[in-house]
Amino acid sequence: MKENVLNAKKEIVSEIVENINKSEAIILVEYRGLTVEQLTDLRKKYREKNVGYKVYKNTMMNLAFKETGHEDFTEHLKGPNAVAFGFDDPVEVAKITHNFAKENDKLVIKAAILDGKIIEIEKIKQLAELPSREVLIAQVLGGLNAPISGFASVLNQTLSKIVYALNAVKEKKKLKAQLNKKFLN
């Protein structure tokens, strides 16, 4: 019986370690005082953006964070905690968590890891205010597109001027030919 319990705990620690290693961002929150409805809403928002959210025992998280080299993170593991794992976009997990905490003062952001480093809580707010990855990509592409559009416009104008000049030369030769015909006849 004891061996089964020990194996189950090892599995949980392994799951947490795997999630830590796969995550772009990790946010530890205290959820004390939130209603079931509020927690369900938070989980739904996380799920929509491929963010894992789970409540683990602090002792299990303690072992997992130590195993992954985040000993300093374990000092925050007091009270009822949950952890959000941002697997794709660190901005999204920060946005969802920060905005939800603004709307529901019972959710407290306790600690965060970004790119394998523990960051200050203020950085979560800064991350939350960044545009999403899709918006940033669109902005970069728009910035790259502007010079190309400008270059295409300049080329188009130059070609138009050449065509206009060639038409003017053609008209001039045509007029000259008509005048020569008139005076020579």
DRENDO-598591 format. One record per residue (C-alpha): residue number from 0; residue in three letters; x, y, z. Coordinates in Angstrom, 2 decimals, always signed. Example, Ala and Ser with C-alpha at 12.3 -4.5 7.8 and 13.67 -1.06 7.14 Angstrom:
<vopas>
VOPA   nr  rest       c1       c2       c3
VOPA    0   ALA   +12.30    -4.50    +7.80
VOPA    1   SER   +13.67    -1.06    +7.14
</vopas>
This chain:
<vopas>
VOPA   nr  rest       c1       c2       c3
VOPA    0   MET    +0.00    +0.00    +0.00
VOPA    1   LYS    +2.77    +2.44    +0.99
VOPA    2   GLU    +4.61    +1.67    -2.23
VOPA    3   ASN    +1.52    +2.55    -4.31
VOPA    4   VAL    +1.19    +5.88    -2.52
VOPA    5   LEU    +4.88    +6.60    -3.02
VOPA    6   ASN    +4.64    +5.73    -6.73
VOPA    7   ALA    +1.57    +7.96    -7.12
VOPA    8   LYS    +3.44   +10.85    -5.50
VOPA    9   LYS    +6.46   +10.26    -7.75
VOPA   10   GLU    +4.14   +10.35   -10.76
VOPA   11   ILE    +2.67   +13.67    -9.64
VOPA   12   VAL    +6.14   +15.16    -9.14
VOPA   13   SER    +7.15   +13.87   -12.60
VOPA   14   GLU    +4.05   +15.48   -14.11
VOPA   15   ILE    +4.89   +18.82   -12.49
VOPA   16   VAL    +8.53   +18.59   -13.63
VOPA   17   GLU    +7.38   +17.83   -17.18
VOPA   18   ASN    +5.01   +20.82   -17.15
VOPA   19   ILE    +7.76   +23.09   -15.78
VOPA   20   ASN   +10.15   +21.99   -18.52
VOPA   21   LYS    +7.55   +22.46   -21.30
VOPA   22   SER    +6.40   +25.88   -20.13
VOPA   23   GLU    +7.32   +29.28   -21.56
VOPA   24   ALA    +5.95   +30.90   -18.40
VOPA   25   ILE    +4.78   +29.65   -15.01
VOPA   26   ILE    +2.64   +31.65   -12.61
VOPA   27   LEU    +1.93   +30.61    -9.03
VOPA   28   VAL    -1.33   +31.96    -7.63
VOPA   29   GLU    -3.21   +31.78    -4.36
VOPA   30   TYR    -6.88   +31.11    -5.03
VOPA   31   ARG    -8.23   +31.29    -1.46
VOPA   32   GLY   -11.71   +32.86    -1.41
VOPA   33   LEU   -12.59   +32.33    -5.08
VOPA   34   THR   -15.93   +30.68    -5.76
VOPA   35   VAL   -16.26   +27.51    -7.79
VOPA   36   GLU   -17.85   +29.60   -10.54
VOPA   37   GLN   -14.89   +31.99   -10.60
VOPA   38   LEU   -12.38   +29.13   -10.69
VOPA   39   THR   -14.33   +27.47   -13.49
VOPA   40   ASP   -14.28   +30.74   -15.44
VOPA   41   LEU   -10.51   +31.08   -14.91
VOPA   42   ARG    -9.90   +27.49   -16.01
VOPA   43   LYS   -11.99   +28.05   -19.13
VOPA   44   LYS    -9.98   +31.16   -20.05
VOPA   45   TYR    -6.73   +29.26   -19.54
VOPA   46   ARG    -7.92   +26.26   -21.56
VOPA   47   GLU    -8.82   +28.50   -24.53
VOPA   48   LYS    -5.19   +29.67   -24.71
VOPA   49   ASN    -3.51   +26.29   -24.06
VOPA   50   VAL    -2.53   +27.19   -20.52
VOPA   51   GLY    -2.40   +24.36   -18.00
VOPA   52   TYR    -3.87   +25.16   -14.57
VOPA   53   LYS    -3.73   +22.76   -11.69
VOPA   54   VAL    -3.82   +22.62    -7.93
VOPA   55   TYR    -1.05   +20.45    -6.50
VOPA   56   LYS    +0.02   +19.83    -2.93
VOPA   57   ASN    +2.75   +22.27    -1.93
VOPA   58   THR    +5.03   +19.39    -0.95
VOPA   59   MET    +4.78   +17.95    -4.48
VOPA   60   MET    +5.44   +21.33    -6.08
VOPA   61   ASN    +8.32   +21.88    -3.67
VOPA   62   LEU   +10.03   +18.68    -4.83
VOPA   63   ALA    +9.39   +19.43    -8.52
VOPA   64   PHE   +10.66   +23.01    -8.40
VOPA   65   LYS   +13.78   +21.90    -6.53
VOPA   66   GLU   +14.34   +19.14    -9.08
VOPA   67   THR   +14.21   +21.68   -11.92
VOPA   68   GLY   +16.62   +24.08   -10.23
VOPA   69   HIS   +14.08   +26.61    -8.94
VOPA   70   GLU   +14.78   +26.33    -5.20
VOPA   71   ASP   +14.05   +30.07    -4.72
VOPA   72   PHE   +10.55   +29.53    -6.09
VOPA   73   THR    +9.68   +27.15    -3.25
VOPA   74   GLU    +9.62   +29.94    -0.66
VOPA   75   HIS    +6.26   +31.02    -2.15
VOPA   76   LEU    +4.63   +27.62    -1.58
VOPA   77   LYS    +2.55   +28.48    +1.46
VOPA   78   GLY    -1.24   +28.39    +1.62
VOPA   79   PRO    -3.64   +27.14    -1.05
VOPA   80   ASN    -1.76   +27.46    -4.34
VOPA   81   ALA    -2.39   +26.65    -7.95
VOPA   82   VAL    +0.01   +26.89   -10.83
VOPA   83   ALA    -0.59   +28.07   -14.39
VOPA   84   PHE    +1.71   +26.67   -17.08
VOPA   85   GLY    +1.91   +28.77   -20.24
VOPA   86   PHE    +2.91   +26.25   -22.88
VOPA   87   ASP    +2.72   +28.48   -25.97
VOPA   88   ASP    +2.68   +32.19   -25.36
VOPA   89   PRO    +3.98   +33.71   -22.11
VOPA   90   VAL    +2.04   +36.89   -22.83
VOPA   91   GLU    -1.28   +35.04   -22.85
VOPA   92   VAL    -0.79   +33.35   -19.47
VOPA   93   ALA    +0.30   +36.69   -17.99
VOPA   94   LYS    -2.68   +38.52   -19.54
VOPA   95   ILE    -5.26   +36.03   -18.36
VOPA   96   THR    -3.84   +35.82   -14.84
VOPA   97   HIS    -3.26   +39.56   -14.42
VOPA   98   ASN    -6.67   +40.56   -15.81
VOPA   99   PHE    -8.46   +37.93   -13.73
VOPA  100   ALA    -6.62   +39.09   -10.59
VOPA  101   LYS    -7.65   +42.70   -11.36
VOPA  102   GLU   -11.30   +41.65   -11.61
VOPA  103   ASN   -11.16   +39.24    -8.65
VOPA  104   ASP    -9.04   +40.52    -5.80
VOPA  105   LYS    -9.12   +37.08    -4.16
VOPA  106   LEU    -6.72   +35.72    -6.80
VOPA  107   VAL    -3.20   +36.68    -5.72
VOPA  108   ILE    -0.21   +36.32    -8.02
VOPA  109   LYS    +2.59   +35.06    -5.77
VOPA  110   ALA    +5.50   +34.23    -8.08
VOPA  111   ALA    +6.38   +33.66   -11.71
VOPA  112   ILE    +9.00   +32.05   -13.92
VOPA  113   LEU    +9.72   +33.27   -17.44
VOPA  114   ASP   +12.27   +31.57   -19.69
VOPA  115   GLY   +13.53   +29.54   -16.75
VOPA  116   LYS   +14.15   +32.55   -14.50
VOPA  117   ILE   +12.12   +33.76   -11.54
VOPA  118   ILE   +10.75   +37.21   -12.32
VOPA  119   GLU    +9.22   +39.99   -10.26
VOPA  120   ILE    +5.43   +40.19   -10.06
VOPA  121   GLU    +5.61   +43.65   -11.71
VOPA  122   LYS    +6.98   +41.94   -14.84
VOPA  123   ILE    +3.75   +39.95   -15.09
VOPA  124   LYS    +1.84   +43.22   -15.33
VOPA  125   GLN    +4.24   +44.45   -18.02
VOPA  126   LEU    +3.88   +41.19   -19.93
VOPA  127   ALA    +0.10   +41.39   -19.63
VOPA  128   GLU    +0.13   +44.81   -21.27
VOPA  129   LEU    +2.05   +43.56   -24.32
VOPA  130   PRO    +0.06   +42.72   -27.44
VOPA  131   SER    -0.43   +39.03   -28.15
VOPA  132   ARG    +2.04   +37.10   -30.30
VOPA  133   GLU    -0.30   +37.31   -33.32
VOPA  134   VAL    -0.61   +41.09   -33.00
VOPA  135   LEU    +3.17   +41.49   -32.64
VOPA  136   ILE    +3.76   +39.35   -35.73
VOPA  137   ALA    +1.21   +41.41   -37.67
VOPA  138   GLN    +2.92   +44.62   -36.55
VOPA  139   VAL    +6.35   +43.34   -37.61
VOPA  140   LEU    +5.04   +42.16   -40.95
VOPA  141   GLY    +3.27   +45.48   -41.44
VOPA  142   GLY    +6.53   +47.26   -40.68
VOPA  143   LEU    +8.34   +45.09   -43.21
VOPA  144   ASN    +5.58   +45.55   -45.75
VOPA  145   ALA    +5.62   +49.37   -45.61
VOPA  146   PRO    +9.07   +49.83   -47.23
VOPA  147   ILE    +8.22   +47.23   -49.86
VOPA  148   SER    +4.93   +49.00   -50.63
VOPA  149   GLY    +6.78   +52.31   -50.83
VOPA  150   PHE    +9.37   +50.81   -53.16
VOPA  151   ALA    +6.64   +49.33   -55.36
VOPA  152   SER    +4.92   +52.71   -55.44
VOPA  153   VAL    +8.16   +54.46   -56.51
VOPA  154   LEU    +8.71   +51.84   -59.22
VOPA  155   ASN    +5.14   +52.26   -60.41
VOPA  156   GLN    +5.52   +56.05   -60.56
VOPA  157   THR    +8.83   +55.73   -62.42
VOPA  158   LEU    +7.30   +53.34   -64.93
VOPA  159   SER    +4.34   +55.70   -65.37
VOPA  160   LYS    +6.73   +58.59   -66.08
VOPA  161   ILE    +8.65   +56.49   -68.62
VOPA  162   VAL    +5.41   +55.49   -70.37
VOPA  163   TYR    +4.29   +59.15   -70.34
VOPA  164   ALA    +7.66   +60.25   -71.79
VOPA  165   LEU    +7.53   +57.57   -74.49
VOPA  166   ASN    +3.99   +58.62   -75.38
VOPA  167   ALA    +5.15   +62.24   -75.60
VOPA  168   VAL    +8.03   +61.25   -77.91
VOPA  169   LYS    +5.62   +59.18   -80.02
VOPA  170   GLU    +3.16   +62.09   -80.26
VOPA  171   LYS    +5.99   +64.49   -81.12
VOPA  172   LYS    +7.25   +62.22   -83.91
VOPA  173   LYS    +3.72   +61.74   -85.16
VOPA  174   LEU    +3.16   +65.51   -85.21
VOPA  175   LYS    +6.52   +66.06   -86.91
VOPA  176   ALA    +5.65   +63.46   -89.55
VOPA  177   GLN    +2.29   +65.17   -90.18
VOPA  178   LEU    +3.95   +68.58   -90.47
VOPA  179   ASN    +6.59   +67.23   -92.83
VOPA  180   LYS    +3.88   +65.66   -94.94
VOPA  181   LYS    +1.93   +68.90   -95.07
VOPA  182   PHE    +4.85   +71.11   -96.03
VOPA  183   LEU    +6.45   +68.67   -98.43
VOPA  184   ASN    +3.28   +68.12  -100.39
</vopas>
